[in-house]
Amino acid sequence: MEDIEAVNLAADWADISQGLRKDLGHQLHSQWIKPIQLGGFDEETGTLDLFLPTEFSANWVKDRFADRLSLAWKIARGNIRNVNIQVHPGRRKVPDIALGDGRRPANDGGNMGIMVSGAGIINDAGFTSSVGLDASLTFAAFVTGETNILACNAAQRMAATEQPQFSPLYIKAATGQGKTHLLHAIGHQYLSAHPRARIFYCSAERFMIEFVQALKAGQMIEFKARLRSFDLLLVDDIQFIIGKASAQEELLYTIDHLLAEGKRLVFAADRAPQALDGVEPRLLSRLSMGLVADITAADIELRKKILESKLTRFAPLDVPEDVIEFLARTITRNVRELVGGLNKLIAYAQLTGQVVSLQLAEEQLTDILSANRRRITIDEIQRTVCQFYRIDRSEMSSKRRARAVVRPRQVAMYLSKVLTPRSYPEIGRKFGGRDHSTVIHAVRLIEDLRQRDADMDGDVRSLLRQLES
């Protein structure tokens, strides 16, 4: 019987894995899902073990795909109630890296390993009455800039003691830009002001899991009653509720009930409400009836602030300013990758005893850096600089020496050296066949002017934002 059960589990896993491959894409599936090995299944507890080869990969899959894997197995097999993701027995665990104060290095909002006391779990009783909030994801730890200040202020207003002017709050942000961090921060601040408040935080997938569990167990009345008893409802990744008609209807009624009682609701997704496919119009109208706050991609100044804030965890380790500048300028896709790159670099330096340097960053972060690099061309730089200074494109190659032309040309040469891998002679050839010494002079001059002239520094920063966006 055990052999038959193992074969059946393997067949189910093949179907689940294939479905995840379609959802996640080949690269993510190959890197994180394909290495998963089936473990044992405990019929008494309804727990299925899934094994990964390293502690790092087990934690990564647990943080990012646990809900999706759990839901898939529950749909495939009604007797599976829990999915336990762990490192394969007998594998050597990598020791924790000391940060000087006994703490372990944590990633940004994607890390859900640190839970406050009283964190709820999914169990046979049905809906959770409390939730796990990551103790590190507070407003104090959220670094603000131009791209996220609106969402942060709106989140703080939602968590304040006085009744907010808008509800629900809908936070729109791409992966890794901080929307999950803000959801947890709202929960923490609201709970500190209302210690006896009932708060529920979940992903849309987890909402689906508990909905399916209640439906199968014939506990829908209890499910509805408990869901509508919360004072603050926080739902992350709302895009994953797409296509589930019955769950959408229940969420719609819950929103109406909580709003009528003056309760607070916060949703987060990677797209605007109007861009959610397969969502009923009535639910779309509820999601967008309050405030929709965008978090756009962090600019270089915010990326530097985030890195500098994370460095306090690694004191007294010295990370040179040119390394911070390099990481902030190169890892641009999202904040999670940015902080992950810093963590990986420092972990490698600590484990090998090497000094953190620009060369070490380039050597050890090859995959992250290559994935983030957008190829900016000298032609693109010249075109952008000419538009900025309102001069004709031909002036980049002309022999004119007027200051109104020379200075923009020098700025373009400087940006060409900073943003492209081209050598000084190659850059010179793109500027009317100028000698490499002319390019070197221009680069050094603009570097010096940025230190002494606030207007020039502002011009360069503005051009960098345009070119890197």
N, C-alpha and C positions, 0 to 999 in steps of 0.2 A: 504493500500500500504506500509505503514511504517513497518508493521509486516512482510510482504512478503520480503521487502528489508533486514530486520534484519535476517530473516531465510537464505536468499541467502548469506549474508555476513558471517554468521556463518558456512555455508557449505563450502564457499571458504576458510575460516580460518582453518577449519578442514583439508582440503587438503594441504594447505600451511604448517601448523604445522607438519603434517605427513612427508612432504618432508624435512623439516628442521631437524626432528628427525633422518632421515636417514643420512643427511649430517653431522650433528654435533655430533651424538651419544646420547645415552640415558641420560648420566649424565648432559651434558651441556644443553640439551633440557629440562630436568626436572627442572633444577635450574633456567634457564633464560627465556625460551620460553613458557613453560607450564603456568606460572603465568600470562601471558599477557591476558587482557580482552579487548574485542572489545568495542570501544566507538562509537560516532556518525560519520556519513559521511555527509559532506557538499558538495552538488552537485555543487554549484556555484564555489567554490574554488577547488573542486576535492580533498579535504583533509579528510583523514581517521584518527581518533584518536585511539591510542592504549594505554591502561592504565596498569601500574604496581603498586604493593602495596606500594613500598617505593621509596623515591627519589634516594637512592643509586642504587637500581635495575634498575630504569628508566634510570639513567645516564649510567650505565654499558651496558645495552642493546643498548642504543642510540649510544654509542661510538663504540661498537664492531659489532652490527648486523643491524644497521640502513639501510645500503646500500642493504644488502641481503633481508631484509624485504620489502624495497621499491620496489626492482626489482621484487620480487615474487608477490606483489600485483598489480603492473603495468601489468605484464604478465597475471594475472588472470582476471583483470578488466581494460579495457582501459580507463574508466572514472576516475580512481584514479591517481592523479598526485603527491600528496604529502602524506607522512605518518608521523603523528605527535606522537612521543613517549613521554609520560609524566607520572608523578605520578598520581594516581587515585584521583579525586577531593574529598576533605574532609579528606584525609589522613594527618596525622601530619608530617610535614617536620622536619628532623633533623637539628638543627642549625649549621651553619658553624663553624669550629673550628679555633679559632684565633691562628695565628702563631707568634704573637708578632709584626708584621709589617703590619697587616691588610690583608695579603694575605690568600688564602685558600690552604689547602694541595692538591697537585696535584700528580697524579701517573706519571710514566715515559711515554714512547712514546705512550702508549695506550690512554692517555688523550687528547682529541681533543676539549676540551671545550673553550680554550682561543684562540681567533682568532685575527689576526691583522686586522686593518681597511681595508675596501674594499674587504672583503672576498666575493667570488661569491657564488651564489646559483643556483640550477637547477630550471628553470622556463619555461614558455611556449615558450619563444623566442628561446630556444634550448640550444646550447653549452655555457658553462660559459666562460667568457673572463678573469676572474681572480679567484684566489683560496684562501681559508682560510689556512693560515700557523699558526701553533701553536706557539705563541710568546715565549714559554718557551723552544722550541726545537731548540737550536742553537749549533754551534760548541763549544762555551764557556761552555755550560752545558753538553757536551758529555765527559764522562770519558773514557780515553783510557787505554789500557793494551796490552799485547802480543796478545790476541785473536782477537782484533778488530782494531789494529793500521793500517794495510794495507787498510782496507775499509775506515777508517777515512781519511787517507792521500789521497786516491784516490778521495774521496768525496770533499775534500778541493781543490784538483787540478781541479776538474770539475767545481767548483764554482769560480775559480780564474779569474782575468781579462784576462790573456793571454789564447789563444786557447789551450784546452787540447790536449794531444798527442793521446788520445783514446776516442772513442765514438761509441756506447753507453757504459755507465758504468752499470754493472749488479751486484747488491749487493745481496748475498745469505746469509740468516740467518734464524734460527729457530724462532718461535714465541717468542716475548719478549726479543730479544737480541739487539735491537737498530737500525734495518734497517729503520724503519719509522722515527726515530729521525734524521738519517742522511739525508733522503730525505728532511725533513723540513729545516734542517740546510743548505743544498745546496741552497734551495730556498731563505732563508733569506740573505745569504752572496752574492749570485748573484744579488739579488734585491738591496742590499746596494751599489753594484758597478755599477749597471745599473738601476737606479730608474725608467726609462721608459720602462723597459723590460716587455714583455708579458710572464708570467709564468703560466703553468697549472699543478696542482697537483691533482691526483685522484687515487682511487683504480681501479683495473681492473673491479670490479663490477660496479662502478659508470660510467666508460667508457661505459659499456654495457647498463646501464640505458639510458644514453644520446644518444647512438647509436639507441636504440629501439625507443626512443621518436622522433628522427629526421626521422627515417624510417616511423613511423606511420603518422607523420605530413607532409610527402613529402618534407622534408627540407634537404635532403642528400647533395645537392650542397653546401648549407650554412654550414652544419656540416663539410664537408671536408675542405672548405675554411678557416673556423675559426680554426680548429684543426691544420692546416698547417701554421698558421700565428704566432704560439708561438715561442719564442726564447729558452725556456727551457721547456722540457716536463718531468714530474716526474710521473711515474706510479707504484703504490704499489700493492703488492699481485698479480703479473702477472699470477700466477697459476690459478686464477679464470676465466681467459678468455678461458680456455680449452673448446674445442668442439664447439665454436661459429664461424663457418666457415666464415660468412660474416664479422663479426667484426675483425677476424684475418686478413682477406684480407685487410680491411681498415687500420688496424694498420700497416701492412706490407708496404703499399704504403706511409703511413704517415712517417714511419721511413726512407724510401728511400728518400722522398722529403726533410725532415729536415736535413738528413746527407749531401745531395747534396748541401744544402745551408749553411753548416757549423754550424747548430744549435746543441744544446746539449740535450742529452737524457739520462735519468737515469731510470732504472727499478729495482725493488726489488721483491724477491720471497723467499719462504721457501725451495726451492730446486734449483739445478743447471739447466741451460737451457736444457741440454740433458735428464734430468729426468722429464720434463714436458710431460705428456701423452696427446695425442690428439691435439698436436700443429703441424701445417704444417711445413715440413722441411725447407722451405724458411724463415719462421718466426724464427725458431730456429737458423738458421745461422746468422740472423741479430742480435738476442739477444746476441749471444756469440762472435760476431766479434770484439768487443772492449776489455774491461777488465772485467773479472768475479772476484769479490773480496768477499772472504768468511769472515763471522763473526762466529767464533766458540764459543762454550759455555764459558762463563766467568769463569776464574779460581778464586781461593779463594782470591788472592791478588786484583784482579780487583773488585770482589764483595765487599770487604772491602772498597776499594776506593770509589765505588759508594755510599755505605751507608754513609760514612763519608762526601761525598759531599752533600748528601741530608740533613744531620743533620744541615747544616748552616741555613736551612729554619726554624728550630725549636728552635734556640737560644732564650733565655738562658736555655732551657730545657736540663737537664743532662741525657745523655744516657751512662751508663757505658761501658767500653771497652770490658768486658766479654760478654755483650749483643750483641755488634757488631760482635765479634768473633763468637758467637753462631749462629747468623742469617746467617752470611756469610758462615759458615761451613755447615749449615743444609739446607738452601733454595738454591738449586743448579740448579733447572730446567731451570729457566730463570730470567732475570733481572727484568721483570715486576712483577713477583711474589715476588721477593726479596724486591723491593721498596714498593709494596703493603703491605707486611708483616710489614715493618717498620712503614708505615703510620697507619695501623690498631692498632699496639701496642701503638703508641704515641697518637692516637686519644682516645683510651680506657683510657690511663693514664690521659689525660687532662679532659675527661668527668667525670671520677670518682674521680679525685684528688689523684690517687695513684702514687707512685714513680716507674719509669721504672726500672725493675730488671729482672734478669735471670729467676726467678720463675714466674713473671708475663708473660714473653714471652712464657714460656713453657705452661702456663695455657691458654692464650688467642689465641695462634696461632696453636692450636692442629691440625686443618684440613690442614693448609698449611704445617706444619712440617711433618705430617704423609704422605702426598702426595709426599714429596720430599725425604724422607729418603730411601736411598738404603742400604739394609742390607749387611754390610761388615763383614765378618767372621774373626775369629782369624787365621784360616787356610790360608785364602787369604792374610792376613797381613804377616804371617810367610813366605809364598812363595815369596811375593814381596820383602821383606827385604833380604831374602837369595839371590835372583837374583841380587838385587842392590849391595850387598856387596860381591857377588861371593863366597858364602860359601855353604856347603851342608845343606840341609833341616834338617838333623838329629841333627845338632848342636843346634837347638832350644830347644831340650830336653836333650842334653848331659850334662855331669858334667864337661866338660873341662873349665878351667879358663883362657885360653890364651886371651889376650886383643883383638885379631883379631876376636874372637868368642863372648866374653862377651859383647862388646859394641853393636854389631848388635842385640844380644839377648835382651839387655836392651831397645834398640830403638823399637823393636817389642813389648815388654811389654808396653812401653809408648803409642805406637799407638793403641794397643788393648784397653787401658783404654780410650783414646780420641775418638776412632771411634766406639766402641761397648758399649752396655749397661752392659757388664759382670762385675761382682764384682772382687775384688782383689783375693779372693780364687779361683774363677772360672778361672781367667787368669793364676794363678799359676799352676793349674792342667794341663792346656794346654801346659805348658812349663816344662814337665818332673816331674810334681808333686811338684813343688817348693812351699814354704810357702808364705802366703800372704804378710808377711813383706818384702820378697825379691822383690816382685812386687812393693810395695810401695816405696822401696829404689830406684828401677830402674826408676820409674816415676818421682820422685823428682830430681834424678840425671840428667836425660835428660832435664827436665824443666830448671834446673840451667845451664847446658851446652849450651842450646839454647840462653841463655842470654849472656854468656861469649865467646862462640866459634862460629864464623861466619860459619865455615865449617860444624859444627854439625847442626846449624840452617838451612843451605842450604840443607843438606842431608834430614832432616825431611820435609822441604817444598817440596822437589822433590818427596819424598815418598807419602806425602799427595796428591799431584796432581795426581800421578799415581793411587792411591787407590780410589780417588773420581771421577776420569774421567769416 
